Amino acid sequence: MGLSAIRISSDTSAFPYTHRRGHRFAIRISCIISETFRLGLPSVRWFVMGDDDTVFFPDNLLTVLNKFDNRQPYYIGFSYGMAYGGGGFAISRPLAEHLTLKYALWLSSNIVLQSAFKDPRPHNGHGCYSTI
């Protein structure tokens, strides 16, 4: 298995950022999911995101993800009340597609993801949400 090519996210400097708090780099972070989805990689079933200091153990990650139907819209991660990159999270391909279509212009990384993942129904106790 070869390594994936390194990609740099698009230039967001022209995007008007007016949020009172937070940092401008959040725009770039929040675009990663839609940009990755738009690469058109049909074999990708899950989009996994974490911060630069997040450590993933691939075998453990696959064990967890294989418990879920990747054809359904899932957010999998600890529920801090919002989607949070620090602990890492995964979203299924259908959810990535939905978010890409629904949020063509992402406004702020964790805040937008939190809003997108909000679901009035209780989750299954494992931090997994179906949002569509």
N, C-alpha and C positions, 0 to 999 in steps of 0.2 A: 504494500500500500504506500503510495507516494504522498508527499506533503502537498497541501493545497497551495495555490499561488497566493502571494501576499497581495492584498487589495487595500487601497486607501479610499475612505469614504469621500463622497462628493464635497465640493467647496460650498460651505454654507454662509460665507461672509456677506452675501447679498441678502440673506434672509433677515427680515426685520425682527429683532429680538427685543421685546419690551417688558419682559417679566420683571417684576420688582425685585425678586430674590433669585437666587440661583446663579448659574454661570452660563455664559454663551456656549461653552463646549457641550452643554446638554443637548443642543440641537443636533450636533453631529452624532452623539451617542444614540439619540432616539431614532435617527434615520437608518441605523445599521440594520434593523430587522427588515424594513421595506426594501432597502438596497440589496440585501442578501437574497430576499425572496425574488426580486426582479432579475437576479442573475440567471434564472430559468434552469435551476438544477433539479430535474424531476425526481431524482432518487433521494433527495433530502426529505426526511420524514419529520425531523425535529430541529428547531432553531434554539440553540443553547447560548445563554449570555451570562457573563459574570464580569466583575470588575478586574482590573489589571492585577490585583493581588488575590484573586480567587483561584483555588486549586481544584481541578476536577480529576477524579480517578475514572478513566474511561470504562473499565469493566463494571464498576459500581453504577456509573451513570446509565450504561446500557441495561443493567439488571432492573433498575427502577423504570426506565422509559419503556421497556418491553412489557411491563404490566398494564400498559394503557393502549387503547386503540388509537393509533396515530392518524386514523382517518376521521377522527372526531376533533372538534375544537377544544383543545386543552391548554391551560396554563398550569404548569407544575412547578411548584416552589413553595417555600415557607411563606405564609401569609403574615406579613408585617403590617397589614392594613393597606399595603401598596406593593406593587411590583418593585422589587429591590434587587439590583445587580450584585450587591455585596455577597449574598449567600448563593447567588446563581439561580437561574430559573430556565425553564424550557417551555417553548410553545410549539404546538403541533403545526404542521403545514397548513391545515384548513384555517386555523386561527391566524397564522401569519398572513395568509391571503386575505382574510377578512379585514385585518388591521391595515394592510397595505391599501385596500380599496376604500375603506372607511376613513382613514386618516392619511389622505394623500400628502398633506403638509403637517408634519409633526411639530408640535409647539414646545414641548418640554419633555425630557426623557421619562423619568420615573413618574412624574405627575400625569402625563398623558397615558402611560401604561396603566397606572392605577385607575384612571377613569375608564379606560377601555376594558379592564378586567372586572370592574364592579359588576356584581351579579346579586340581585336581591334574594336569590335562593340560597339556602345554606350549602356550603361545600361539603364534600364527603369526609372531612376531617383530616385529609392528607395534604391540604393546600392545593387541591386540584379543582379547577373551575371549568365549566363549559359555558362559554359566553355568547354563543350565537343563538 
